[in-house]
Structure formats: structure tokens, C-alpha cells
Amino acid sequence: MRYNAYSNYFRSKFGTRVQKLSIDGGFSCPNRDGRCGTGGCTFCTNEAFNPSYCRRVATITEQIDEGIAFHRHRYRSAHVYLAYFQAYSNTYAPLEVLRERYDEALRHEGVVGLVVGTRPDCVDEAVLDLLADYARRCYVAVEYGIESCYDRTLRAINRGHDFACTQRAIHATAARGLPVGGHLILGLPGESRDDLLAEADIVNALPLTTVKFHQLQILRGTEMERQYQDETFRKTLLQFSLDEYIALVCDLLERLRPDLVVERLAGEVPPRYQACPERSFRRADGRLLRNEEIPVLVEAELSRRDTSQGSRYNPSSNNQTITI
């Protein structure tokens, strides 16, 4: 492949296909319960990103069992699993609660490690030390919702923390030898195409192992759905055609460090959650484009350009100094 794909990363580590099993561990979010805000991020409705087997009413063990059954039917080559604590902020609880829920996942015979999704403002030294202790026994990675590298955007989406908080969390996590992932949303309010391309240099300067990209989607029941009714707000959003989005992703990949592992290139939510279907990517026949089709199109465009990840990477962009 012409970019550093996530599947290859795990094959090199485990020698086989590895599947992440999404888990709702029953955690909350400090941007919803009042600790740093209420209402959550303007784009967020967590249910839209959870697979059907990821249900808060089920125990962690039950979710893992259902997830394994689901993926064995869909991907018959999947035999090694990681418990992916995905819903909300999965380090936002007392240490004894975290230990109890992580331990339950790791007791399952099919699970060989943890992937913990959280916010940068939901880790401290004690939490990171706990995760580092687990990493002495099994694979452990931490994924942070970066969303944007620009403070003006983070304020606009009611994120509840600044980018300096993200930088500190990523550096502190990587310093403990833990693989660190970062999620970025492409097309948030007020961001231009040049802003998005500039984020590649910012990301390159961070000690990330993996990165996820997905396009902004307007979801039902969110504050952004309400904002979208205002024409002035709509004008602050980039509108990508499928070809434009593929071109943007390829431009980003060309600028990324060659060693960064690319986990995802686009996002997908069930149609029932989409408030603005016109912003969804569709095939020529009008049918919705599935998430797994995007990498094929990206690979074809990189091939057409005869280029690859890192072909326009500028190592001098890594000279950024962060004070922890």
C-alpha cells in the first residue's frame, strides 16, 4: 500500500489480523456532567458511533462475546481481539473503577489487550501510571480525541479544553512508552482547506503512533444540527464532494510522517443519525458510500499521482518544543 495502514501495523505486532471490539464501559464525560461544561461538544452524539453490540445495558463480558460473534461472521480471519473502550471518556472515573472495568475485559480469553479512548483533560499521572502498569502485561494503547489543533475551533465546538492540554496529554502518555492515537475531524466550523493541511505539520510534531481522520458529519440531536439551520453558520463549513475529499486526504497523507500509522480515513454513521444526508458521500448511482470503500479510492488516487505517505513530509516541521 502507498500509506502506512493500521492493519499492517497489527500484523507486524501480532502476526495475524487483530480486531478491536468496541465497548461501552459506562463512563461519562466532563463536558456533559458539568465538570468543565454541559451539553457536550456541539458535533457529538456518542450513540451514532457505537456498533449494535456495544450496549451500556450489557456487561463488558457480554459486549465482548457479542462483538466476537459479530466480527467472526463479518471477518472470518479475526481471532485476536483488543477491548476498545470507545464510548465517552474511558479514563474519567476513580482508579478503582478503571481497574475493575479494564480487568473484566482482560479476563476474557479472546482479549489480548486494551485500547482506551478518552479526552486529553481526563488523564493525570496516576491514570497514565495505571495504564503503563497494564502495558507491562499486555498491549495497551490510548486514543485521544484531538478533533482540531486550533483553539478557536475548540472554543467554537464547546470542546472544554485547549490544544495545549492535548499536547501535554500526548507527550505524557508517549513518555511512558504507550502507543498514542489521535482523532481529527476534517471540516469543523471556520476551518479552511489550508488550515487542514497545516494540521499535518502540527500532528507530525507530536509523538503519535496512530492517527484517524474523518469528515465532519451533522448528526441528529446535536447542537450543531441546530446551528446548521442558520445560513451564516453553514457558510463556515467546508462542503466536500467525494473527489474533493479524496484529494484532501491524499494531500494530508503526502505531508504526514512516513512512520505514522493511519487507522481511518473517513467516518460512517447509520443513516438514521444523519441530520444532513446531502453531506454524505455517495456512489454515482446515488447509494451511500461505505467507509471501507474510501481507502480503495485513496489508494487509487495516490497511485494516479505516483506518490505515497510522506512524499511531501518536511522534517523541519518537527522542531516544535512543548513544555510539559
N, C-alpha and C positions, 0 to 999 in steps of 0.2 A: 504493500500500500504506500501511497505518497504522503501519508501523515501517520503519526505515532498513535495507533489505535489502542483503546482500553483493553480489548480482547487479547491483543498480543502481549500486553503488559502482564496480564494474569497468567497467560500460558507460560511466559518465561519464569514466573514465580512458582506456579503450581504444576506445570507440565500438562495441564488439561484445561478445559473450559471451566470457568468459575461463574456462578450466578449469584447476584445479590437478591436477597429476599427482603422486600420492604416490610417494615414492622411499625405499627403504631404502639409505642411504649406507654401511652397515657400521659405524656408530658404536656406542658403548656408553653406559653411564650410571654416574655416580659413586656412585649409590645401589645399584649392583649389584656393582661391581668392588672395593669396599672403601675408596674414597677418602673417602666420607662415610657409607657404610653398605653393608649387604649385604641381599640378598633383595628389594630394590626397594620401591616403595610398595605398601601392602597390597592395593590395588584393581587393580594393573596386571598385565596380560599383553599385551604390545605386539602380538602376532600378531593379536589379535582385532580391531584397528582398521585393519589393513593390507588393502587390496584385493588380489585374487588376483594382479594383475600386479606387485605390489610385493614382489619376492623378493630376499633377500640374495644368493642364488647367481647372480643375473643381474647384468650390468654396469649402471651407471647409464644408459648409452645404450640398452641392451636394455629396461630398465624403462620408459624414456620411449617407445620405439617401441611396446611392448605397451600402455602406458597410452593413447597416442593412438588406437591401433586400438580399444581398449575404449570410449573415450568418443565416438569418431566413430560407432560403432554405436549407442550409447545416446543421445547428444545430437548430432544431425546438424548443428546450428548452431555447434558448437565448432570454432574454427580457431586460436585463440590460447591458448597454454599457459604455465603457470608451473610450474617444477620445485619441488615441495613436499617438502623434506627433512623427513619426518614421523617415521620410526621412531627411538625413543630420543632421545638428546641430540645434536643435529646441529651443535653448536659444541664438542663435547668431544673435541678432538684437536689436535695441533700445527698451527700456522698453515699450514705447507706442505701438510699433508694436507687441510685445509679448502680451500685454494686449488685443489688438484688435483681434488677432487670437485666443487666448485662450477663450475670451469672446464669439466669434462666435460659437465655438464648444460647450460651456456650455449652450448657449441659446437653443440648440436642446433639445426637450422634452425627447428624449430617452437616453441622455447622463448624467451620474451621477458623472463623474469625469474625471481627466486628467492623462495620463501617458506621460511624456516628455522625449524623448530620446535625448541625447546630448553628447558632449565631455567634459572631465574634465577641459579643458582650456577655456571653453565657459560659465563659471558661475563666478559670483562675488557676493559680499554681497547684492547688490541691486536686482539682479536676484533671488537669493535664498529667499530674504525677500518677493519679489513678489509672488513666489510660495508658501511660508509659509502663506501668506495672503489668497490665494485661498484655502489652506488646512483648513482654519477655516470654510469654507462654503461647501466643498465637498472633496471627496477623490482625493489626488494628490500624485503621485509617480514620482521619477526621475530615469531614467536608463542611466548609463554611459557605454560607450564602453571602457572597460579596455583593452581588447584584449590580453595583456600579462603583467605579473608582472616584466619582465626583461628589463632593459634599453637597453641592447644590441639588443634585439629583436625589441623594439620600434624604435630604430635607423634604423635597417635593413628594416623595413616596412614603413619607412618615416612617422612615426606617428606624429611627430611635437611637442611632449611633453614627459616628463619623468614620471616614476612611482610615484615619489614624488608628482607631480601635481595631479595624480589620488587619492592618499591618502588624500591630503588636501581637494579636492572637496567632496569626500565621507564623510569625518568627518564633514565638514562644513554643508553638507546637512542633515545628520543624527542629528546634534546638534539642528536643527530646527524642529525636530520631523517628518520629511518627510521619508516615506519608500524609500529606496535606492536599486536599482538593478544594477548588474554588468554583462557585457558580456565578455566571454573569448573564444578565438579561440584556438582549440587544434591542434597542429602540425605546428605551424609557423616556418619559417626557422631557423635552428640551434638549435631548442629545442628538447631535448631527452624526453623519457618517464619519466625518473626520474625528469626532470625539471617540467613536467606537474603535477606529483604527489605532488611535493614540493609546487606548487601553492595553493594546498588545504590549507596548513598551513597559507600561506600569506592571502588568502581570509578569513579564519576563524578569523584572527586578525582585519579585517575591520568591521565596523558597518553596514554591508549589511543586507537587508531584503530578497532580492531575487538574484538568480544567473542564468545565461544562459550559456550553453556550446554548441558550435557547432564545427564540424570538419572543417579544412581548405579546401576550395574549390577554384580551379583555374578558374577564370571567364574570359570570353571573353572581350577584350578591356582594360584589366588592365596591369599595369607594370609587375605584377607577371606572367602573361601569357607570356610576352616577356622573362622574366628571366628563365621561365621554359624550354625554348628551349636549355638552357645550361646544359649539363650533370652534371657539377660541382655543379650548383645550385640545381638540382633535388636531389642530394645526401644529401643535408642539410635538406630535408623534410622527416618526418616520413610517411610511407605508411601503412595505417591500412587496414587489412581485416575486414570484418564485425564483425567476432568473436573477433578480437583483439580490435576493437573499443568498443564493448560492455563490454569487460573485463576491459578496461581502465576506462570507465565511472563508472563501479561498484567500481573499486578501489578508484576513486575520491569520490564517494558518501560515501563510508565507512569512509573516512577521514574528511568529511565535518561536521561542527557543526550540531547537530540534528535540531536546530531551523531554519536553513537557508531554505528558500522556493526555490525549484528547478523549474524554469519556463520552461526550454527547455534543451533537452539532445543532440540534433543534429540539423543541419540546412538543408534546402532544397531550391534549386533554380530551376526554369524551365530548362529543358534540353538545350534550345536554348542559355542559358547563359554559359553553362559549356564548358570550353575550353579543359578539360581533363576528358572525360567521364569514363576513366579507374579508376579514383579516386572515382567514385560514388559507393555507396553501392547498391548491387543487391541481389534479391532473388535467390534461387537455380535454378529457371527457366530462369534466366537472366534478368527479369524485374526489373526496378528501384524500390528500397525500398522507400516507402513513409515515411515522417517524423514521422507520428503518429504511425508507426509500431515499432520504436525504443524503446519507453517506455515499450511496451509489452515484447520485448526481454530482456530489462534491468531488469524488474520485475522478469522474469523467471530465469535469472542468479542469482539475489540476493536470490531468493527462493532456487535455487540449492545449493548455498553456505550457506543457512540458516543464512543470515546476513542482514543488513539494513543500512540506512544512519546513520552515526555517530558511527558505531560499533567499528571503529578504531580511533575515534576522540581523540586527545590529547589536553586537555585544557591548558596545559603548553605552547602550541604554540601561545597562545593569549597574551603573555607578551610583545609583541612589542609595543613600545611607539612612538607615532607620534607627532611631533611639528607642530601646525597649523600656 
